[in-house]
Amino acid sequence: MRTGQRGVAVVLAMGVVALASITATAIITSQGIWSRQSQLAQDYVQAQAMVKAGVDWVRAVLSDDSRMGSVDHLGEPWALQMPAMPVENGELTGHIHDQQGLFNLNNLAPDGKISAAQLAHFKRLLALLDLPDVLADALADWIDVDSEPHPQHGAEDEYYGMLNPSYLTANRPLTDVAELARIRGFNRDIRARLRPFVTALPGFTTVNVNTAPPEVLAAIVEGLGIGNARILTLQRARVHFRDHADFLNRLPQGVAVEESDIGTSSNYFLATLRVAIGEAQAGGVVLLNREEGGWPAIVWRKYS
């Protein structure tokens, strides 16, 4: 009996040791996970702070640029691809895009009423991108103040009220290009095709001919065509347009543009920033306006 009891005691002791080992391992693992999560959270907070600091750096760059001259072009420091900048335990990357080089969708109805000239510009852009021009009518109905749909392919409350879930037409300017997802016909593929050429800025804005892609130039200058627009962009890469007169002088004969539609300077810029610290990442997209001079104002911001 004593031998049997000793055997049982040994087995019990081994069980206790194994259980203690498992418990210790679980505690150590749990502490390791907690420590890693704590470090990741700390790194993320630091990364977020660096993104916000990066936004202030961009604002300083744009503020300095405005003091250097009134013409904005792609050869200026703000337009150059920003190399990865080392920060504590990580790096900051980002870029600045001139938003007035793009077609401002809110130009379609600057005072709440559709501008026939701007609608024609947008339809030319759609044609250049091989997209249906009926999209212009749907967008015009979305941002104009009335509730009367365009005769062809327009969409007001009656159309959106039949969707599931239903909603109403905005009848106001777009805040962000992302809102196109709510408008009739603007599916994912069409939005992706449009995105490099359009923006949504407060009020009416001119197109900066020094930064606009050929498609936007061809859209706002009737009769220019994509071929001539590409020639102009090659010319400005060597010597940017100094002013309205310089741009007009370089246009082909027989081509005209409303001077109120174009400019050689910009006020609106989009800054995109990303910070990686350890395994944590944080990002930010900020629309800036330096119209009032001095320190650029934040129109809207999105942090992630």
BAMIDREN-597275 format. One record per residue (C-alpha): residue number from 1; x, y, z. Coordinates in pm, 1 decimal, always signed. Example, Ala and Ser with C-alpha at 12.3 -4.5 7.8 and 13.67 -1.06 7.14 Angstrom:
REM residues 2
+------+----------+----------+----------+
! resi !     east !    north !       up !
+------+----------+----------+----------+
!    1 !  +1230.0 !   -450.0 !   +780.0 !
!    2 !  +1367.0 !   -106.0 !   +714.0 !
+------+----------+----------+----------+
END
This chain:
REM residues 304
+------+----------+----------+----------+
! resi !     east !    north !       up !
+------+----------+----------+----------+
!    1 !     +0.0 !     +0.0 !     +0.0 !
!    2 !   +277.9 !   +237.9 !    +84.3 !
!    3 !   +436.8 !   +177.2 !   -255.2 !
!    4 !   +101.4 !   +244.3 !   -428.6 !
!    5 !    +45.9 !   +558.3 !   -225.7 !
!    6 !   +393.1 !   +684.6 !   -313.8 !
!    7 !   +313.0 !   +624.6 !   -683.9 !
!    8 !    -10.2 !   +821.9 !   -659.6 !
!    9 !   +171.6 !  +1101.5 !   -478.7 !
!   10 !   +435.1 !  +1115.1 !   -750.9 !
!   11 !   +168.7 !  +1133.3 !  -1021.7 !
!   12 !    -16.1 !  +1407.1 !   -832.6 !
!   13 !   +305.9 !  +1599.3 !   -783.2 !
!   14 !   +386.0 !  +1572.9 !  -1151.5 !
!   15 !    +36.0 !  +1697.4 !  -1232.7 !
!   16 !    +76.4 !  +1994.2 !  -1002.4 !
!   17 !   +413.5 !  +2079.0 !  -1158.7 !
!   18 !   +265.9 !  +2052.9 !  -1510.1 !
!   19 !    -31.0 !  +2268.5 !  -1414.3 !
!   20 !   +197.4 !  +2528.7 !  -1260.4 !
!   21 !   +413.3 !  +2525.4 !  -1570.6 !
!   22 !   +110.3 !  +2576.3 !  -1795.2 !
!   23 !    -16.1 !  +2856.0 !  -1570.7 !
!   24 !   +322.3 !  +3027.8 !  -1569.7 !
!   25 !   +347.9 !  +2998.6 !  -1946.5 !
!   26 !     -1.1 !  +3147.7 !  -1985.7 !
!   27 !    +86.3 !  +3435.1 !  -1753.3 !
!   28 !   +411.0 !  +3506.6 !  -1937.8 !
!   29 !   +235.7 !  +3487.2 !  -2275.5 !
!   30 !    -42.3 !  +3714.6 !  -2153.8 !
!   31 !   +209.9 !  +3963.8 !  -2022.9 !
!   32 !   +395.3 !  +3950.3 !  -2353.8 !
!   33 !    +75.3 !  +4017.0 !  -2549.8 !
!   34 !    -22.2 !  +4298.3 !  -2314.7 !
!   35 !   +325.2 !  +4449.5 !  -2341.0 !
!   36 !   +318.3 !  +4425.8 !  -2721.9 !
!   37 !    -31.5 !  +4578.1 !  -2739.7 !
!   38 !    +74.2 !  +4852.6 !  -2501.9 !
!   39 !   +380.8 !  +4931.4 !  -2713.6 !
!   40 !   +171.3 !  +4924.4 !  -3033.2 !
!   41 !    -81.7 !  +5165.4 !  -2879.0 !
!   42 !   +199.9 !  +5393.6 !  -2765.2 !
!   43 !   +357.6 !  +5385.8 !  -3112.5 !
!   44 !    +21.0 !  +5461.4 !  -3275.5 !
!   45 !    -32.2 !  +5765.8 !  -3052.0 !
!   46 !   +316.5 !  +5884.0 !  -3143.0 !
!   47 !   +248.2 !  +5820.8 !  -3513.7 !
!   48 !    -75.9 !  +6022.3 !  -3496.1 !
!   49 !   +111.8 !  +6310.3 !  -3332.5 !
!   50 !   +373.3 !  +6297.5 !  -3609.2 !
!   51 !   +100.0 !  +6312.1 !  -3878.0 !
!   52 !    -40.7 !  +6627.3 !  -3719.6 !
!   53 !   +308.9 !  +6773.7 !  -3699.8 !
!   54 !   +350.6 !  +6684.0 !  -4067.7 !
!   55 !    +37.0 !  +6881.3 !  -4152.6 !
!   56 !   +184.6 !  +7188.4 !  -3985.6 !
!   57 !   +505.6 !  +7134.9 !  -4181.7 !
!   58 !   +303.0 !  +7127.8 !  -4508.1 !
!   59 !   +124.5 !  +7447.1 !  -4405.9 !
!   60 !   +461.4 !  +7612.3 !  -4344.9 !
!   61 !   +586.1 !  +7501.8 !  -4689.5 !
!   62 !   +277.8 !  +7646.4 !  -4860.4 !
!   63 !   +294.6 !  +7965.4 !  -4657.5 !
!   64 !   +658.7 !  +8018.4 !  -4755.2 !
!   65 !   +571.6 !  +7945.5 !  -5118.8 !
!   66 !   +302.5 !  +8214.3 !  -5124.8 !
!   67 !   +559.4 !  +8470.2 !  -5010.0 !
!   68 !   +802.7 !  +8367.3 !  -5282.5 !
!   69 !   +569.7 !  +8450.4 !  -5571.6 !
!   70 !   +214.2 !  +8447.9 !  -5705.0 !
!   71 !   +263.6 !  +8178.4 !  -5972.3 !
!   72 !   +231.5 !  +7809.6 !  -5881.2 !
!   73 !   +382.0 !  +7540.0 !  -6103.5 !
!   74 !   +510.4 !  +7183.8 !  -6084.9 !
!   75 !   +875.0 !  +7288.9 !  -6054.3 !
!   76 !   +824.6 !  +7438.6 !  -5708.2 !
!   77 !   +937.5 !  +7261.8 !  -5387.2 !
!   78 !   +583.5 !  +7183.1 !  -5271.4 !
!   79 !   +520.0 !  +6982.0 !  -5590.8 !
!   80 !   +830.2 !  +6763.5 !  -5564.7 !
!   81 !   +788.3 !  +6408.7 !  -5433.0 !
!   82 !   +878.0 !  +6420.4 !  -5066.0 !
!   83 !  +1137.6 !  +6153.4 !  -4975.9 !
!   84 !  +1080.4 !  +5940.7 !  -4668.2 !
!   85 !  +1179.9 !  +6148.8 !  -4366.7 !
!   86 !  +1319.2 !  +5963.1 !  -4064.2 !
!   87 !  +1140.9 !  +6018.8 !  -3735.2 !
!   88 !  +1201.7 !  +5852.9 !  -3400.3 !
!   89 !  +1179.1 !  +5473.7 !  -3458.7 !
!   90 !  +1011.8 !  +5521.5 !  -3797.3 !
!   91 !   +955.9 !  +5740.8 !  -4101.9 !
!   92 !   +718.8 !  +6000.5 !  -4246.0 !
!   93 !   +609.9 !  +6000.0 !  -4611.9 !
!   94 !   +372.5 !  +6230.1 !  -4795.1 !
!   95 !   +292.4 !  +6447.3 !  -5091.9 !
!   96 !   +109.7 !  +6768.5 !  -5178.8 !
!   97 !   -132.0 !  +6792.0 !  -5471.9 !
!   98 !   -257.8 !  +7118.9 !  -5618.4 !
!   99 !   -636.0 !  +7086.7 !  -5627.0 !
!  100 !   -685.7 !  +7379.2 !  -5864.8 !
!  101 !   -515.3 !  +7184.2 !  -6137.9 !
!  102 !   -826.9 !  +6966.9 !  -6137.2 !
!  103 !  -1182.6 !  +7033.1 !  -6252.7 !
!  104 !  -1386.2 !  +7160.1 !  -5957.2 !
!  105 !  -1717.8 !  +6975.9 !  -5969.9 !
!  106 !  -1881.8 !  +7254.1 !  -5769.4 !
!  107 !  -1814.8 !  +7490.5 !  -6060.4 !
!  108 !  -2123.2 !  +7333.8 !  -6219.7 !
!  109 !  -2345.1 !  +7540.5 !  -5990.3 !
!  110 !  -2140.5 !  +7811.5 !  -5816.5 !
!  111 !  -2452.7 !  +8004.1 !  -5709.3 !
!  112 !  -2687.4 !  +7707.3 !  -5682.8 !
!  113 !  -2789.2 !  +7737.4 !  -6048.0 !
!  114 !  -2635.3 !  +7532.1 !  -6325.0 !
!  115 !  -2374.6 !  +7704.2 !  -6541.1 !
!  116 !  -2423.8 !  +7595.3 !  -6901.4 !
!  117 !  -2059.4 !  +7670.8 !  -6982.7 !
!  118 !  -1924.1 !  +7466.8 !  -6692.4 !
!  119 !  -2163.7 !  +7182.8 !  -6772.2 !
!  120 !  -2021.3 !  +7178.9 !  -7125.4 !
!  121 !  -1666.8 !  +7168.6 !  -6981.9 !
!  122 !  -1751.6 !  +6869.9 !  -6765.6 !
!  123 !  -1918.9 !  +6685.6 !  -7052.0 !
!  124 !  -1604.8 !  +6735.2 !  -7261.4 !
!  125 !  -1399.0 !  +6589.4 !  -6978.0 !
!  126 !  -1631.4 !  +6289.5 !  -6958.0 !
!  127 !  -1599.6 !  +6236.3 !  -7333.3 !
!  128 !  -1218.5 !  +6252.7 !  -7312.5 !
!  129 !  -1229.5 !  +5983.9 !  -7044.5 !
!  130 !  -1472.8 !  +5767.9 !  -7248.2 !
!  131 !  -1745.1 !  +5814.6 !  -6987.2 !
!  132 !  -2114.2 !  +5882.1 !  -7059.8 !
!  133 !  -2208.6 !  +6250.9 !  -7056.8 !
!  134 !  -2537.1 !  +6166.9 !  -6880.4 !
!  135 !  -2332.2 !  +6165.3 !  -6559.6 !
!  136 !  -2308.2 !  +6543.8 !  -6586.6 !
!  137 !  -2686.5 !  +6582.8 !  -6570.5 !
!  138 !  -2712.9 !  +6359.6 !  -6262.3 !
!  139 !  -2437.9 !  +6553.7 !  -6085.8 !
!  140 !  -2592.5 !  +6889.0 !  -6180.8 !
!  141 !  -2923.7 !  +6782.4 !  -6025.1 !
!  142 !  -2743.7 !  +6670.4 !  -5709.7 !
!  143 !  -2582.9 !  +7008.4 !  -5641.2 !
!  144 !  -2828.5 !  +7263.4 !  -5783.2 !
!  145 !  -3082.9 !  +7415.3 !  -5546.6 !
!  146 !  -3399.8 !  +7326.0 !  -5735.0 !
!  147 !  -3591.9 !  +6998.3 !  -5736.2 !
!  148 !  -3653.1 !  +6978.1 !  -6110.1 !
!  149 !  -3465.0 !  +6689.9 !  -6275.0 !
!  150 !  -3289.1 !  +6743.7 !  -6605.5 !
!  151 !  -3513.2 !  +6625.2 !  -6890.0 !
!  152 !  -3268.5 !  +6351.1 !  -6981.5 !
!  153 !  -3094.6 !  +6132.5 !  -6724.1 !
!  154 !  -3134.8 !  +6377.6 !  -6439.1 !
!  155 !  -3210.0 !  +6258.6 !  -6085.0 !
!  156 !  -3381.4 !  +6440.4 !  -5801.5 !
!  157 !  -3566.1 !  +6329.6 !  -5486.0 !
!  158 !  -3811.8 !  +6108.7 !  -5676.0 !
!  159 !  -3530.1 !  +5886.6 !  -5806.2 !
!  160 !  -3335.0 !  +5861.5 !  -5479.3 !
!  161 !  -3654.8 !  +5812.9 !  -5280.2 !
!  162 !  -3714.0 !  +5482.8 !  -5459.3 !
!  163 !  -3376.9 !  +5339.2 !  -5359.5 !
!  164 !  -3328.3 !  +5106.9 !  -5064.9 !
!  165 !  -3224.9 !  +5267.8 !  -4840.3 !
!  166 !  -3379.8 !  +5587.5 !  -4971.5 !
!  167 !  -3239.6 !  +5937.4 !  -4929.4 !
!  168 !  -3282.6 !  +6289.2 !  -5063.8 !
!  169 !  -3083.4 !  +6491.7 !  -5315.0 !
!  170 !  -2821.3 !  +6709.1 !  -5143.3 !
!  171 !  -2905.6 !  +7031.3 !  -5335.4 !
!  172 !  -2577.0 !  +7179.4 !  -5219.5 !
!  173 !  -2210.7 !  +7174.2 !  -5325.3 !
!  174 !  -2003.5 !  +6861.8 !  -5271.6 !
!  175 !  -1774.4 !  +6860.5 !  -4970.0 !
!  176 !  -1562.7 !  +6573.3 !  -5094.0 !
!  177 !  -1533.8 !  +6379.7 !  -5420.6 !
!  178 !  -1625.8 !  +6067.5 !  -5221.0 !
!  179 !  -1986.4 !  +6192.5 !  -5223.0 !
!  180 !  -2009.5 !  +6092.3 !  -5590.5 !
!  181 !  -2082.4 !  +5740.7 !  -5463.6 !
!  182 !  -2434.1 !  +5859.9 !  -5370.5 !
!  183 !  -2513.2 !  +6004.0 !  -5713.6 !
!  184 !  -2689.9 !  +5818.5 !  -5992.1 !
!  185 !  -2453.3 !  +5641.8 !  -6230.7 !
!  186 !  -2128.1 !  +5709.0 !  -6045.8 !
!  187 !  -2027.3 !  +5349.9 !  -5974.8 !
!  188 !  -1691.0 !  +5241.9 !  -5835.1 !
!  189 !  -1518.1 !  +5207.8 !  -6174.2 !
!  190 !  -1639.7 !  +5546.7 !  -6296.9 !
!  191 !  -1529.8 !  +5718.5 !  -5975.9 !
!  192 !  -1185.7 !  +5560.1 !  -6006.5 !
!  193 !  -1158.3 !  +5680.5 !  -6366.7 !
!  194 !  -1259.4 !  +6035.2 !  -6272.7 !
!  195 !  -1060.8 !  +6068.4 !  -5952.5 !
!  196 !   -727.6 !  +6191.5 !  -6100.4 !
!  197 !   -903.9 !  +6476.6 !  -6283.2 !
!  198 !  -1170.9 !  +6617.9 !  -6050.2 !
!  199 !  -1198.5 !  +6776.6 !  -5709.0 !
!  200 !  -1463.8 !  +6936.1 !  -5485.4 !
!  201 !  -1371.0 !  +7283.3 !  -5361.0 !
!  202 !  -1582.8 !  +7550.6 !  -5191.2 !
!  203 !  -1731.9 !  +7791.4 !  -5444.0 !
!  204 !  -1607.5 !  +7864.2 !  -5792.7 !
!  205 !  -1235.8 !  +7818.3 !  -5863.2 !
!  206 !  -1020.7 !  +7876.3 !  -6169.2 !
!  207 !   -811.4 !  +7598.8 !  -6322.1 !
!  208 !   -437.0 !  +7644.5 !  -6277.1 !
!  209 !   -300.9 !  +7586.0 !  -6628.6 !
!  210 !    +46.4 !  +7524.4 !  -6484.1 !
!  211 !    -62.7 !  +7211.5 !  -6297.3 !
!  212 !   -368.9 !  +7081.4 !  -6485.8 !
!  213 !   -336.0 !  +6745.9 !  -6665.5 !
!  214 !   -393.0 !  +6749.7 !  -7044.5 !
!  215 !   -745.1 !  +6610.9 !  -7006.2 !
!  216 !   -852.9 !  +6904.7 !  -6788.3 !
!  217 !   -692.4 !  +7159.6 !  -7021.0 !
!  218 !   -871.1 !  +7005.9 !  -7319.7 !
!  219 !  -1199.6 !  +7014.5 !  -7126.9 !
!  220 !  -1190.6 !  +7385.1 !  -7036.1 !
!  221 !  -1041.7 !  +7511.2 !  -7364.5 !
!  222 !  -1296.1 !  +7441.6 !  -7635.8 !
!  223 !  -1140.0 !  +7312.0 !  -7956.9 !
!  224 !   -796.9 !  +7250.5 !  -7803.2 !
!  225 !   -810.2 !  +6872.2 !  -7823.1 !
!  226 !   -608.4 !  +6623.6 !  -7620.5 !
!  227 !   -312.9 !  +6627.9 !  -7861.6 !
!  228 !   -254.5 !  +7001.6 !  -7835.5 !
!  229 !   -316.1 !  +6985.9 !  -7461.2 !
!  230 !    -34.1 !  +6734.6 !  -7426.5 !
!  231 !   +194.9 !  +6961.8 !  -7628.2 !
!  232 !   +116.2 !  +7248.9 !  -7388.9 !
!  233 !   +202.0 !  +7034.7 !  -7085.3 !
!  234 !   +537.1 !  +6944.3 !  -7244.8 !
!  235 !   +606.3 !  +7313.2 !  -7311.0 !
!  236 !   +524.8 !  +7420.1 !  -6956.1 !
!  237 !   +757.1 !  +7148.7 !  -6818.7 !
!  238 !  +1040.2 !  +7349.3 !  -6974.2 !
!  239 !   +898.5 !  +7697.0 !  -6908.9 !
!  240 !   +586.7 !  +7739.8 !  -6697.4 !
!  241 !   +311.2 !  +7985.6 !  -6792.4 !
!  242 !   +388.1 !  +8323.2 !  -6635.7 !
!  243 !    +34.7 !  +8464.4 !  -6657.0 !
!  244 !   -291.4 !  +8459.1 !  -6856.4 !
!  245 !   -135.5 !  +8631.1 !  -7154.9 !
!  246 !   +150.3 !  +8382.3 !  -7172.9 !
!  247 !    -92.4 !  +8090.2 !  -7175.9 !
!  248 !   -319.5 !  +8250.6 !  -7435.2 !
!  249 !    -21.7 !  +8327.4 !  -7662.0 !
!  250 !    +79.9 !  +7961.4 !  -7662.5 !
!  251 !   -263.2 !  +7834.0 !  -7763.6 !
!  252 !   -309.0 !  +7715.9 !  -8123.9 !
!  253 !   -472.0 !  +7963.1 !  -8361.3 !
!  254 !   -850.3 !  +7964.6 !  -8357.3 !
!  255 !   -869.8 !  +7831.9 !  -8000.7 !
!  256 !  -1012.4 !  +8049.2 !  -7723.8 !
!  257 !  -1090.3 !  +8020.5 !  -7356.4 !
!  258 !  -1272.5 !  +8235.4 !  -7104.3 !
!  259 !  -1004.4 !  +8409.0 !  -6899.7 !
!  260 !  -1227.0 !  +8381.3 !  -6592.8 !
!  261 !  -1192.0 !  +8000.7 !  -6614.7 !
!  262 !   -813.2 !  +7988.1 !  -6591.3 !
!  263 !   -530.6 !  +8105.0 !  -6368.0 !
!  264 !   -162.8 !  +8047.3 !  -6296.0 !
!  265 !   -184.9 !  +8029.4 !  -5917.1 !
!  266 !   -361.3 !  +7811.1 !  -5661.8 !
!  267 !   -509.0 !  +7839.1 !  -5315.6 !
!  268 !   -628.8 !  +7484.6 !  -5249.1 !
!  269 !   -389.9 !  +7196.6 !  -5183.5 !
!  270 !   -442.4 !  +6838.7 !  -5064.5 !
!  271 !   -177.4 !  +6696.5 !  -4833.0 !
!  272 !   -154.0 !  +6319.1 !  -4786.0 !
!  273 !    +70.3 !  +6195.3 !  -4504.5 !
!  274 !   +161.4 !  +5858.0 !  -4355.1 !
!  275 !   +380.4 !  +5776.8 !  -4053.1 !
!  276 !   +513.0 !  +5431.7 !  -3961.7 !
!  277 !   +661.9 !  +5378.8 !  -3615.0 !
!  278 !   +750.2 !  +5022.9 !  -3533.7 !
!  279 !   +447.7 !  +4817.6 !  -3640.2 !
!  280 !   +205.4 !  +5109.6 !  -3594.1 !
!  281 !    +88.7 !  +5324.0 !  -3884.0 !
!  282 !   -114.9 !  +5644.2 !  -3894.1 !
!  283 !   -224.9 !  +5857.0 !  -4186.3 !
!  284 !   -395.2 !  +6181.4 !  -4269.6 !
!  285 !   -550.9 !  +6360.4 !  -4565.8 !
!  286 !   -601.3 !  +6735.9 !  -4528.2 !
!  287 !   -747.8 !  +6996.7 !  -4763.3 !
!  288 !   -577.1 !  +7332.9 !  -4711.6 !
!  289 !   -675.0 !  +7682.4 !  -4824.8 !
!  290 !   -427.8 !  +7969.7 !  -4826.4 !
!  291 !   -663.3 !  +8218.4 !  -4994.4 !
!  292 !   -649.5 !  +8465.2 !  -4708.7 !
!  293 !   -270.4 !  +8468.0 !  -4712.6 !
!  294 !    -46.7 !  +8380.0 !  -4423.6 !
!  295 !    -98.4 !  +8045.5 !  -4251.9 !
!  296 !   -310.6 !  +7806.8 !  -4469.6 !
!  297 !   -647.2 !  +7718.7 !  -4317.1 !
!  298 !   -769.1 !  +7359.7 !  -4282.9 !
!  299 !  -1091.4 !  +7310.4 !  -4483.2 !
!  300 !  -1131.8 !  +6949.4 !  -4371.6 !
!  301 !   -914.8 !  +6668.3 !  -4240.2 !
!  302 !   -933.2 !  +6289.4 !  -4222.3 !
!  303 !   -704.1 !  +6098.0 !  -3987.3 !
!  304 !   -666.3 !  +5720.5 !  -3971.4 !
+------+----------+----------+----------+
END
